[in-house]
Amino acid sequence: ETRGSLWITDKLSHTVLLVAAPNQEGALLSSFVRKSETEVIPSINGEKLGILIKVRVRGNLTEAQVYRDLAGEEDMQKIERHMAAVIKEEMELAIERARALEVDIFGFGEVFRRSYPETWEILEPQWHELFPGVEASFDVEVTLERKGLLRRAVPFSL
């Protein structure tokens, strides 16, 4: 939940992201996130309040516990999509926790105030009640720029 809130508030500069390798049971992948940018875009559609959270991540694949070559473009795109899904899940968990506590730790109210100043005057007195109902959507894009020395793993046995 902590890292999810850091993604949302654009306060995550570097981190290591460890995820399950797609299509290989029990294998893990790690990447070093070296740059992350988040944009929070509010919307009002009738009486529905919404937030679009756009996250752009750049990093390097640092380790892959797999027994096949991952250097192909299709494999890298799968890994990037899988990492984006993990980041999205982390943000969803953080938002769920904040909703349960009815606390806007992300500053969504401030984003609405800047984008819709007149409407915010109406929303502000009841924001603590409205916040849990704000619909969140996500657009996460991961780009792995350096793949390191990815080669087919050497099988061994004990």
C-alpha positions in Angstrom: 0.0 0.0 0.0 2.9 2.4 0.7 4.5 2.0 -2.7 1.0 2.3 -4.3 0.5 5.7 -2.6 4.0 6.8 -3.7 3.2 5.9 -7.3 -0.1 7.9 -7.1 1.5 11.0 -5.5 4.5 11.0 -7.9 7.0 10.6 -5.0 8.6 7.4 -6.1 12.0 8.1 -7.6 13.7 4.7 -7.6 12.6 1.3 -6.5 13.1 -2.4 -7.3 10.0 -4.1 -8.7 9.8 -7.8 -8.2 7.1 -9.7 -10.1 6.3 -13.2 -11.1 7.5 -14.1 -14.5 4.7 -14.5 -17.0 4.3 -18.0 -18.4 6.8 -19.6 -16.0 5.6 -21.0 -12.7 7.6 -19.9 -9.7 10.1 -17.8 -11.6 10.7 -14.1 -10.7 11.7 -11.0 -12.5 13.2 -7.9 -11.0 13.6 -4.5 -12.5 15.2 -1.3 -11.3 12.8 1.6 -11.7 14.9 4.6 -12.4 12.3 7.1 -13.4 8.6 7.4 -12.7 6.1 10.2 -13.6 2.5 10.4 -12.5 -0.2 12.7 -13.7 -3.6 12.8 -11.9 -6.5 14.0 -14.0 -9.9 14.7 -12.4 -13.2 14.5 -14.2 -16.8 15.4 -13.4 -19.5 13.6 -15.4 -22.9 14.7 -14.1 -22.7 13.8 -10.4 -19.9 11.2 -10.9 -16.4 12.2 -9.8 -13.5 10.4 -11.4 -9.7 10.4 -11.3 -7.5 9.1 -14.1 -4.0 8.2 -12.8 -1.4 8.1 -15.6 1.9 6.5 -14.6 4.9 6.3 -16.9 7.8 4.1 -15.7 11.2 3.7 -17.1 13.6 1.0 -15.8 16.0 -1.8 -16.5 15.4 -5.5 -16.2 18.0 -6.6 -13.7 17.3 -10.2 -13.1 15.2 -13.0 -14.6 14.9 -16.4 -13.0 13.8 -18.1 -16.2 15.2 -20.9 -18.4 14.6 -19.4 -21.8 15.8 -16.4 -23.8 13.8 -13.2 -23.0 15.6 -10.9 -25.5 12.7 -11.0 -28.0 10.5 -7.9 -28.4 7.3 -10.0 -27.7 8.7 -11.3 -24.4 9.7 -7.8 -23.3 6.3 -6.4 -24.1 4.7 -9.2 -22.0 7.0 -8.4 -19.1 6.3 -4.6 -19.4 2.5 -5.3 -19.4 2.8 -7.6 -16.5 4.8 -5.0 -14.5 2.2 -2.4 -15.4 -0.5 -4.6 -14.0 1.5 -5.1 -10.7 1.9 -1.3 -10.4 -1.8 -0.8 -11.0 -2.7 -3.4 -8.4 -0.4 -1.6 -5.9 -2.2 1.7 -6.5 -5.7 0.0 -6.3 -4.7 -1.4 -2.8 -3.6 2.0 -1.6 -6.8 3.7 -2.8 -8.9 0.9 -1.2 -7.2 1.5 2.1 -7.6 5.3 1.9 -11.3 4.9 1.0 -11.8 2.5 4.0 -10.3 5.2 6.2 -12.2 8.0 4.4 -8.9 10.0 4.2 -7.7 11.7 1.0 -4.0 11.1 1.5 -3.4 11.5 -2.2 -4.6 15.1 -2.5 -7.3 14.3 -5.0 -9.4 17.2 -3.5 -6.7 19.6 -4.3 -6.6 18.3 -7.9 -10.4 18.9 -8.2 -10.0 22.4 -6.6 -7.4 23.4 -9.2 -9.3 22.0 -12.2 -12.8 22.9 -11.1 -12.6 25.9 -8.7 -16.3 26.8 -8.8 -17.5 23.2 -8.4 -14.9 22.7 -5.6 -16.7 25.3 -3.5 -19.8 23.0 -3.5 -17.7 19.7 -3.1 -15.4 20.8 -0.3 -17.8 20.8 2.7 -18.7 17.2 1.9 -15.4 16.0 0.5 -14.8 13.4 3.2 -18.1 11.8 2.3 -17.5 12.1 -1.5 -13.9 10.9 -1.6 -14.7 7.2 -1.1 -17.0 7.3 -4.1 -14.5 8.8 -6.5 -14.0 6.4 -9.4 -10.4 5.7 -10.1 -9.0 4.6 -13.4 -5.5 3.8 -14.4 -3.2 4.1 -17.4 0.2 2.6 -16.6 2.9 2.2 -19.1 6.3 0.5 -18.3 9.3 0.8 -20.6 12.2 -1.4 -19.9 15.1 0.3 -21.7 18.0 -1.9 -20.7 17.8 -5.6 -20.7 21.2 -6.3 -19.3 23.0 -9.4 -20.4 19.9 -11.6 -20.9 20.8 -15.0 -22.2 19.3 -18.4 -21.9 20.0 -19.7 -18.4 22.4 -22.6 -18.0 20.5 -25.6 -16.6 22.2 -27.4 -13.7 21.3 -30.1 -11.2 22.6 -30.9 -7.8 
